[in-house]
Amino acid sequence: MRLTRLSPLPILAGERRQQMNTGWILGIGGAVIGLMGGIIGTYFSIKNTRGPRERAFMLKSSVVCWLGITVFLGLLFTLPSPHRHFLWMPYVVLLPLGIIHSNRTQQRIRKEESQNAVKQPPQ
């Protein structure tokens, strides 16, 4: 059998091999890394809360964020090409506004819970 070079990897001539496109590999790898980063970030955002109200808020906020991003990606992959580009407009506005709102609300809850802890004497 004779070796031929069609790509950086040698393949045997006469055999039909399907080569995976570099774009697919990088796309899947990026999606996996992004998903794992989101899961780890969500876990530690909930774990590092200081009180029950703050934890409940972070759970609700995390669910809303995951649902919003899932709907965005679902629409991005299903809508036809001219329409899917318009999805970016509300996304780039609503995501930062949602993050700012969540951070401020979390700080307010944290401040209220710390003030309530100071008012109540330890038992």
C-alpha positions, 0 to 999 in steps of 0.5 A: 500500500502506498501512503499519500498526504492529503492532510497533515496526517498520512492516510492509506491510499484506497481507503475512504476515511472521513476526516473531521473538519478542524472547525467542527473540532474547535466548535465542539471543544469551545462549546464544551469548555463554555458549558463547563465554565457556566456550570462551574460558575453557577455552582460557585455562585450558589455555594458562596452565598451567605444566607438563605434569601441570597441562596434562593435569589441566586438559584432563581437568577441562575435558572432564569439565566440558563433558560434565557441563554438556552432559548437564545441559542435554540432560536439562533440555531433554528431561525433562518439566516437573515432573522437570526442576526437580529437576535443579537440586538436584545441579547447584547442589551439584556444580558449585561442589564440582567447581570447588573440587576442581579449583582445589585440585588444580591448585594442588597440582600447580602447587606439586609441579611448582615444587618439582620444578623447584627440585630439578632443576638446569638443563641 
